[in-house]
Amino acid sequence: MNKEVAEVEARLARVFAKSSLKWRLLGVVVRNEEIRGLIKEYLDGELEDSAEGWGFLKEVVKDRLELAEEAVAATADRSTGQTLPKEEPPPEEAPYRGSKIHDTVLDVLLYQDSFVGPKSEAMLRATSEFFRWKAGQHPGVARFRSRMLSGSILSASDAQKLIGSYAARLFPFEWFLDWGIPIVGHTSRIVDGYDWGTHRGALDHRVTVRVDPPGITERVRYAHPGTRVADEDEALLSTRCVLTRSGAAVPPYDAMLPEEAQPPDDLVEVKRSPTSDRQDGIEESSVYLAPLALSDSIQTPSRPFSVWPGSVIDGLFDLARELAASYPWVEKEAAAEFVLTDAVPRANSLYAKLYLNGDGTPNGQLRISLDVLPWVPPEDVLLAYKRVQRRVVEGRNKLPGGKTCEVVCFVWEQDRLNGYKRPPWSVLCARWNATYRDMTFQKWRSFRASFERGEAAVKELIGDP
C-alpha cells in the first residue's frame, strides 16, 4: 500500500508541482490526514470509478494547494520577499476507539467545512451572498435597522454589547426614548440583584438597572397589570407586560449572554491584612473577586439571562427566528448578528450528526443523520458520511460475509429456543448441516470459529460493550 500511495503522490506531483514552491506546498498538502485518507479511499476504489475518483482527488488537492499559496502570499514580507514558516494543517479528529460508546456523550454535529468539496464551495459563497441580498430587503430587517440603529449597521463588538445589554433585554424601545438612552454606546448593570418573584406566587419580575449614558437608575417590573404590589411603593416602579389575546401574561424567557457581555457584579469580598511596609494606618483592606464557580451557562441575580417580551432584544430575536426559518442558516444567533452587522451567515448545505438513539441506556445505538440540500454533489455526501463513520468504525467498514452472519443468527436462535442455554457445539454444527445442506461444515470447530468471528464483528460494528 505504501508503494501505491507513493505512486499516487508522484502522479499528483506531475500534475501540480510546476515550481519549487508548489513542490514544497504539495509535500505539505499530501501529508495532511484528510488528503491521505482520500488517497487511500481512491486506491481502495471507494471514490466512484477510477476516472471520477481521480478527478475528485485532483480537485480537492488543487483546492488545498490554492489555499496554501494564498496563505504563503499573505504571510510574505513585502520588503524582503521572505515568507514565514507555514504551519501544517491540523489532522482530522481521531475516531472514537473502543466499544464503550455508551459511556460517552455523543451528539457531534459536523458542519460542511469538514468535508465540502471544491465543486460546492463557490456555490456556497454565491448562495450566502444571495440570501444576504434577499434578507437585506426583508421589511422587518429594514424596519429594525431604521428604527433601532438609525439606518446604520454595527461592528461585531458593538453588536455583542447590545445583545448582552441588560437595558436592551428588559426595556422596550419607548423607554429608551423616554429616558434618553442611546441604543448603541450605552452600558448597563444590575443593581442589588434580579428578583424573579418566585416567592410571590405570581409572575412578577423586578430589577433595578443603572444605565450610562445618560446616568440614570431605574426600578422596573414585568408583571400582569392586575398583580398588586404590597412590598414596595408602586409609584417608584415602571411596570409593563405583554399580554396574549386572552389576557394572559407572556412570560420572560432566558437567552445566554454573549461572551463580550459585562461581567457580573455579585463579587465576593475578601479581607486581606496590610503588608508590613505600609505606613498609612489602614489595618486591613478588601478586594473583590468574581465567584470561582461561575460558568457561562449559570445565571446569578446580578447576571440574569432573562429577556422580557416587548424589549429591544426580544424584537431582534423574533426577527432572527423568522429569518432563520426562512433561510438555510444554522441558528437564530447568526440571523441576529446579520440584522445588526450585515455579516452574511454561511449558508448551510450539508451537515452530519452522530447521535445515540434511544434514551441513553446501553440498549441504544449510534446513528448517523445527514441533512443535505438537493444540489449538493453526491461525492460530498459520501465524503461526509465517511468522515462521521470513521469516528466509530476503525479502519475500513468490512462487514462479515453472508454465511458468517447466517451462522450467528442460527446460534442465537438455538440459544433462544433452548432457554438461553447453549447446546454443545457438535450438536449445533449437526443441526446447522441438516438445515443448510449447501453450506455445511466438516468440523464443528470450524463452525464455532465462524460464529465467534461473526459475533465479534456484529458487536464491534453496533458498539455493544
Secondary structure, DSSP 8 states (H G I E B T S, - for coil): -HHHHHHHHHHHHHHH--SHHHHHHHHHHHHSHHHHHHHHHHHTT-SSSHHHHHHHHHHHHHHHHHHHHHHHHHTB-TTT--B--------------SS-GGGS--EEEEEGGGT--HHHHHHHHHHHHHHHHHHTT-HHHHHHHHHHSTT----HHHHHHHHT-HHHHH--HHHHHHHT--SSS-EEEEEEEEE--GGGTS-EEEEEEEEETTTEEEEEEEE-TT----SS-GGG-EEE--B-TTS-B---EE----TTS---S--EEEEE---TT--S----EEEEE--TT--TT--BTTB--EE-TTSHHHHHHHHHHHHHHHS--S-HHHHHHHHHH--------EEEEEEEESSSSTT-EEEEEEEE-TTS-HHHHHHHHHHHHTTTS-SS-----HHHHHHHHHHHHHHHHTTT----HHHHHHHHHHH-TTS--SSHHHHHHHHHHHHHHHHHHHT--
